[in-house]
Amino acid sequence: GGTPLHIATYYGNHTTVEILLNQGADLDARNDDGLNALHHAAARGRDRLIKLFLNRGAKLYATDKSKRTALHHAASDGQWQTVRLLLDLGADI
């Protein structure tokens, strides 16, 4: 499960994401595994959404229930361009 923001992020629907954020969607909302929208964006390589979320106040170092950050999710899902982006944005190894 997840919020509408999680689902729109997972599928890369930028327009829906922006509408949801403009209507007050919670960037910090988590699913049952503790994943937030930034984690979903990183796992799917949604770099444009990552930048949007961080500009809207998402926390780069937020962890899920397993203490994994967005960088962990990008790396484990083979999103190497996203790994580079997150490192460039200040993610710590």
N, C-alpha and C positions, 0 to 999 in steps of 0.2 A: 504494500500500500504506500501511498504518499499523497501529498497535496496536489492540487491542480498545477501549482508552480513546478513541482517535481516532475510531473508527467510532461508538461510543455517543454521543460528543460531537456528531459530524456530524449524527446523526439526532435529537439532543435527548432521548435516553433517560436522564433524570435518575436513575432508580432503578438502572439498570445502571452508570452513572458512579459513583454512591456506593458500590455494591458493589465495583467494581473498585478504587476508591481505598482503601476499607477493607481490601482484600486486598493492598495494597501497589503498585498500579499506579504507574508512574513518570510524573509530570507533565512531566518534562523530556525524555521519549522523543520522538524525531523521526522523521518519515517520510523518504523519499528526497529530498524538496525542502527538508528542514530544518524543516518545520512541526511544532509541538507541539500539545497539546490546547487551549491558550489561543488559538493562531492559528485553529484550526478553530472554536472557539466564537465568536470575534469575526467571522469570515467569515460565519457562519450566524446571527448575531444572538442567540446563546444567552446572554443577560445573566445569568440565574440561575446558569448554569454558570461564567461568567466570575468572578462573585463567589465562588463555591465554590472555584474553582481558586486565586484570589488568597489566600483565607483559608487554603488548604492549602499555600501557599508558592510558587505559580507566580510567575515573574518577569515583571513587566509589560513590561520592556524587552527580553525575549528576541527575537532576530532569527532569521529563516530564512536559507537559503543566499543569498537576494537582499538580505539586510540589512533585511528588512521586519518591522515589529513587529505586534502585534495591532491597533494603531490603523490601520496601513496596510491590513491585511486587511479591517477593518470598513469603512473609507472606500471602498476599491476595490470592495467588494461591495454598496455602497449601504445599509449598516446604520447609518443615521444616529442612531437611538436608542442603539445600541451605541457609536458614536463619542462621543456626549455622555457616556455612562457612563464610558468609558475616560478621557476628559478630566477628569471629576469625580473619578476615582480617582487622578489624578496623571500620566496619560500626557502626555508632552511632544510638542509639535508640532515 
